[in-house]
Amino acid sequence: MKINSLFLPAVFLFLLFSCEKETNPAKHEPKTIQLTEKSQQVIQQSNKFGIDVFKATSQAETGNLMLSPLSASTALTMLLNGCDGETYSQVHQMLGYEGMTIDEINDSYQNLVKQLLEVDNDVQLALANAVWYRQDFIVKPPFLNTMDSSFAAHVEKLDFSLPSALTKINGWASENTNGKIPKVMDEISSDAVMFLMNALYFKGTWTQQFDKDQTSIRPFYPDNSSQMSVSTMYGKIPSKAYSTSDYKAIELTYGRTNFSMVIIVPVNNLAGFLDTFDNDDWQNLTAAFDENPDTYENEVYLPKFKFSYEKVLNDQLKSLGMVDAFDSGLADLSGISDNDIFVSFVKQNTFVDVNEEGTEAAAVTTIGIVETSMPLPFEVNKSFVFAIRERTTNTLLFLGKVVNPEY
């Protein structure tokens, strides 16, 4: 199993000047996670979905970005439990769950998460789910029962009109990301009826840490920009490296080595590389690491970096086939409620900090669900223009204005 897929491929400058095979095997060995065939399918499809969303997002972003495939797929799987009809089919297909029933999907999720959380005591990994709904909104009990039993979600009804509701939701996000994502929403809209949320937190120390005394200022060459100087870590790190004609890559491990960060540096520019990089390439890269039993002491130069990121993913998810859920006239969320509701937004907030000791990362995925509003009355109460036309040809027969109807 490739747990390193919790991190989307990130691109940072590193130089491998020399390497020596490790004469002393690592003291820590990864613990094997036992997965069912369905759980393996869930992981593989979550990876593919994550890479597809990452590529779709990066096309519109010129700066740093980070997304969490696991957090997004978890929140969307929660939503899937409330979908029906074509809406269910679209989300089900987008997440790659072909051939799996919703019960199999939920069981596979439980099996995966339980083992992920327990696999390495040297790494802090926390995953939490929540369902918040408006106090006068009627939610179907089977949906809430599934959120509790399969996703261990915190379920609570709130008065969305009170400021305390926003405070509580943001407080939950902050608490479950160790304060790294203190706020996910600025306001609650008047038509909001429910929020489905997933929070993911990771903190791991490198299996072999970088020496802070070796950190120095070194040149860095961003795409489409001039050379800059950045704080760069250095160390002789037991690791695995791999290269092709398109890129070079290295894998740096955390804790007992179950978790790792994979760093990919394209030979040419990043944008061109991401145009062609896909899930098959990711599978080939990680297979090359996993099938190689030898770890080498590589000289590694890696910039320190730390940033937060926020992105509404509506357009990206629509491009991947999740269309009806966002349409007030087509969405079928009848598994949640008999009311006419649809998805208003799917958003991710992320945070990452990479330094000499290790990595701290967090993500919160929020799905906002709103009630379809009744159209406002069309009231003609001031001077107006009118026209009479033939619709199939758009032939304008009459055109006029009414300043005073009682003239």
Secondary structure, 3 states (H helix, E strand, C coil): CCHHHHCCCECCCCCCCCEEECCCCCCCCCCCCCCCHHHHHHHHHHHHHHHHHHHHHHCCCCCCCCCCHHHHHHHHHHHHCCCCHHHHHHHHHHCCCCCCCHHHHHHHHHHHHHHHHHCCCCEEEEEEEEEEEECCCCCCHHHHHHHHHCCCCEEEEECCCCHHHHHHHHHHHHHCCCCCCCCCCCCCCCCEEEEEEEEEEEEEEECCCCCHHHCEEEEECCCCCCCEEEEEEEEEEEEEEEECCCEEEEEEEECCCCEEEEEEEECCCHHHHHHHCCHHHHHHHHHHHHHCCCCEEEEEEEECEEEEEEEECHHHHHHCCCCHHHCCCCCCCCCCCCCCEEEEEEEEEEEEEECCCEEEEEEEEEEEEEECCCCCCCCCCCCEEEEEEECCCCEEEEEEEECCCCC
